[in-house]
Amino acid sequence: MSLGLRLKQERERLGLSQTALASACGVGKTTQINYEKDVRSPDAHYLLAARGAGIDTHWVLFGESAALDGFSVEDRQQSSYGSEAEPSRAYSHLAKIPLYDVEGAAGAGRTLESEEVVGHFTLDADTTQQLGIHGVRLVGVRVRGDSMIPTLADGDWVVINLDDVNVAQAGVFLIWVSGELRIKRLQRVAGGAVLLISDNKVYEREMIAPDQMHEFAVLGRVMLRLGEIS
């Protein structure tokens, strides 16, 4: 079975039209058709977006999937990442991470609950355990702007651990500041203030003073980066 045919079967398993999957992956319908006919091969950006939409990209690329060892094509076709029903046994050990395209959105709330989920990214239990994030609340957020270059680039996806808001341990965090969601490196300073640090040295450090804490909240720690290697 060719890559294109496996891609088509995955799309049909999820109940998506060619137009719907193409839109979710940032390409046109004609490009989607060419992928499925093996006229062209999908690039890294498409595959990352497709995985977020629920496509088992490892199976599409290699014709096998560690997540489905021992299960038939029928098992695969009967299961769906996007279903709200109880997951099938084939996917019961996968962490399904919702993706939000909200970074830098002015007027955003202190939580992501009211935001639209634009896709999902999946990690198996072995991977989450190795990364030390098994059993925690995870979300994906798209990076906007160049303030965190070279650590994070515009358009990258980052995985956020919502259960880790401990600023005492240095790191990069998703934060809420005066109605805006941002990604910054945080540092506690004397007196209870917090420094917002951009890895891009063009940007000045910002300080959140103790009397400004009502306009500041830490939503979670950035754990993983998903982006193109330049």
C-alpha positions in Angstrom: 0.0 0.0 0.0 1.4 3.4 -1.0 1.8 6.5 1.3 -1.0 8.2 -0.6 -3.4 5.4 -0.1 -2.6 5.2 3.6 -3.2 8.9 3.9 -6.5 8.5 2.2 -7.5 5.7 4.5 -6.6 7.7 7.6 -8.6 10.7 6.3 -11.6 8.4 5.7 -11.2 6.8 9.1 -11.6 10.2 10.7 -14.6 11.0 8.6 -12.9 14.0 7.0 -13.4 15.2 3.4 -10.4 16.1 1.3 -11.3 19.8 1.6 -11.6 19.6 5.4 -8.3 17.8 5.9 -6.6 20.2 3.4 -7.9 23.2 5.3 -6.8 21.8 8.7 -3.3 21.2 7.3 -2.9 24.6 5.5 -3.0 23.3 1.9 -5.4 23.4 -0.9 -7.7 20.6 -2.0 -5.7 20.0 -5.1 -2.6 19.5 -3.0 -4.4 17.0 -0.8 -5.6 15.1 -3.9 -2.0 15.0 -5.2 -0.8 13.6 -1.9 -3.4 10.9 -1.9 -2.6 10.0 -5.6 1.2 9.9 -4.8 1.8 12.7 -7.3 3.5 14.7 -4.5 4.8 13.9 -1.0 3.7 15.8 2.0 6.2 18.1 3.8 7.0 18.4 7.5 4.5 21.3 8.1 1.7 19.3 6.5 2.5 16.1 8.5 2.7 18.0 11.8 -0.7 19.6 11.2 -2.2 16.3 10.0 -1.0 14.6 13.2 -2.7 17.4 15.2 -5.9 16.7 13.2 -5.7 13.0 14.3 -3.9 11.4 11.4 -1.5 8.6 12.4 1.4 10.0 10.5 3.8 7.3 11.5 1.5 4.7 9.9 1.1 7.0 6.8 4.8 7.3 6.4 6.0 3.8 7.3 3.0 1.6 7.1 3.3 0.7 10.8 2.4 2.2 14.1 3.6 1.3 17.6 0.3 2.6 18.9 -1.6 0.0 17.0 0.6 -3.1 17.3 -1.5 -6.2 17.1 -4.6 -4.5 15.7 -6.1 -4.8 12.3 -6.9 -2.2 9.7 -10.6 -2.7 10.8 -9.6 -1.7 14.3 -8.0 1.4 13.0 -11.0 2.3 10.9 -13.4 1.9 13.8 -11.5 4.3 16.0 -11.2 8.1 15.9 -9.1 10.6 17.7 -11.8 13.2 17.2 -14.7 11.1 18.7 -16.1 12.2 22.1 -17.1 8.6 22.7 -15.0 6.2 24.9 -11.8 5.6 23.0 -11.2 2.1 21.5 -8.6 -0.2 23.0 -6.2 0.7 20.2 -5.9 4.3 21.4 -6.6 3.9 25.1 -3.0 4.6 26.1 -2.5 7.8 24.0 -2.5 11.3 25.5 -4.7 13.5 23.4 -3.4 17.1 23.6 -5.8 19.8 22.4 -4.2 22.6 20.2 -5.1 26.2 20.6 -4.1 28.9 18.1 -4.4 31.7 20.6 -0.8 32.9 21.5 -0.7 36.7 21.4 -4.5 37.1 21.1 -5.5 40.4 22.8 -8.4 40.1 25.2 -7.8 36.4 25.9 -9.0 35.0 29.2 -7.0 33.6 32.1 -7.8 30.1 31.0 -8.0 28.3 27.6 -11.4 26.6 28.4 -13.4 29.1 26.3 -11.0 29.0 23.3 -11.6 27.0 20.1 -9.6 23.7 19.8 -8.1 23.7 16.3 -6.7 20.1 16.4 -5.1 17.5 18.6 -1.6 16.1 19.0 -1.1 12.6 20.4 1.7 11.1 22.5 1.9 7.5 23.7 2.3 6.7 27.4 5.9 5.6 27.1 6.9 9.0 25.6 5.0 11.0 28.2 6.6 9.0 31.0 10.1 9.5 29.5 9.5 13.2 29.3 8.1 13.3 32.9 4.7 14.6 31.8 2.6 11.5 32.2 -0.8 12.0 33.8 -0.6 15.9 33.8 -2.9 18.3 31.9 -1.3 19.2 28.6 -2.3 21.7 25.9 -0.6 22.9 22.7 -0.3 26.6 21.8 1.1 28.2 18.7 4.0 30.7 19.1 3.5 34.1 17.6 6.3 36.7 17.0 10.0 36.6 17.3 10.5 37.6 21.0 11.6 34.1 22.0 14.1 33.4 19.2 16.3 31.4 19.1 14.5 29.1 21.6 11.1 29.4 19.9 10.2 30.6 16.4 7.1 32.2 15.0 4.7 29.4 14.0 6.1 26.8 16.4 3.8 24.7 18.5 4.7 24.3 22.1 3.2 21.8 24.6 2.2 23.4 27.9 2.0 21.6 31.3 -0.9 23.3 33.0 -0.2 21.5 36.3 3.2 23.3 36.6 3.0 27.0 37.4 6.0 27.0 39.8 7.9 30.1 38.8 10.5 29.4 41.6 12.0 26.9 39.2 13.3 28.8 36.2 11.8 28.1 32.8 9.6 29.3 29.9 5.9 29.7 30.7 2.5 30.6 29.1 1.3 33.6 30.9 -1.7 36.0 31.0 -0.8 39.7 31.2 -3.5 42.3 31.1 -5.8 40.4 28.8 -3.0 39.0 26.5 -1.6 35.5 26.4 2.2 35.5 26.0 5.1 33.1 26.2 8.1 34.3 28.2 10.9 33.2 30.4 10.1 34.0 34.0 12.3 34.9 37.0 11.3 35.7 40.6 13.0 38.8 42.0 13.2 40.3 45.5 10.1 41.7 46.9 7.7 39.4 45.1 8.0 40.9 41.6 8.4 38.7 38.4 10.7 39.5 35.5 9.4 38.7 32.0 12.4 37.8 29.8 12.5 37.4 26.0 15.3 35.2 24.7 15.6 37.6 21.7 17.9 40.3 23.1 16.3 43.0 21.0 13.4 43.0 23.5 13.8 44.6 26.9 12.9 42.8 30.1 9.6 43.6 31.7 8.8 43.6 35.4 5.5 42.7 37.0 5.4 44.5 40.3 3.6 43.1 43.4 0.8 45.6 43.0 0.3 44.5 39.4 -0.3 40.8 40.2 -4.0 41.2 39.6 -3.2 41.6 35.9 -0.9 38.6 35.8 -1.3 34.9 35.9 0.9 31.9 35.1 -1.0 29.3 33.0 1.6 26.6 32.7 5.2 25.6 31.8 6.4 25.1 28.3 7.7 21.5 28.0 8.1 20.7 24.4 8.7 22.5 21.1 7.3 21.3 17.8 8.7 23.2 14.9 10.8 23.1 11.7 14.6 22.8 12.2 16.3 25.5 10.1 
